[in-house]
Amino acid sequence: MVCSANEEELKRAIENRIRESASKNGIDPDERWKWYLRTQNGKSVMASDVVEYLTAEAKRQGWYDDCALDYEASRPFEDFLVTEDMQHVFIPNFGGSEGIYLDWECIFEYDNGVWRRHRVSCWKTLETSAKAMAAMGRLGGRLTYLANTIL
């Protein structure tokens, strides 16, 4: 496919803007640009793809360092197509078992104004202190920012 000079110039401008924004916000600009390209032209993005991107970026950033995680997010409980109109919410809480969980849910409108919550995955620490809850909350805030800016 041959692109005109104006199309190439526009592509370069978009790439520069995305890379600069990523760098400014401490996000890997190369990975952010790859993610942008992946979401263009109607390409499907599954929840499992987002899990992979978020966990890789969290590790790269060192966001897990103060969380003492027992486990991190894994493949979604049920994989589904992620769309740009979804809200990604990360909720730190005491789960039904020991420790603190960081639950990830997508919220989206699916029919005539009815909102649906879809549980994606979770992170867990065996810690139960206020410090551990704050660490999981901080991780949730970081992941909320990242998830809501990549699509």
C-alpha positions, 0 to 999 in steps of 0.5 A: 500500500502506497501512502501519500506524503501527507498520510506519512506526515500524519502517521509520524505526528500521531506516533510522536504524540503517543510516544511523547505522552507515554514518556511523560507518564512513565509508560514505555513508549515503544510498547505503547506505540505497538499497542496503539497500532494493534488497536487500529483499523478495527482489530479485535482486542481481547481481555486476555491481550489487555491482561498481558499488556498491563501485567508486562507494563506493571512489571517493567514499571516496578509497580509490584515491588511493594505489593508482596503479591501472592499472584498477579492477574492471569487470563480472564475468567471468561475472555471477551472483546474489549471496546473503547467505551468500556471503563476499567475499574480496579477495586482493592478489597478483603476477599472471601479468603485470606489477604487482600485482592485487587479485582478488575472489572470492565463496566459497559453499556450493553442494551438500552442503557443497561450497564453490565459489570464483567469481572476480568481478573484479580491480583492477590497479596496474603498481607492484610495490613493497612500498608498492604491495602494502600499498596494494592490501592496504589497498584489499582490506581496505576492500572486504572490509568493505564487501562483507560488510556490504551484504547 
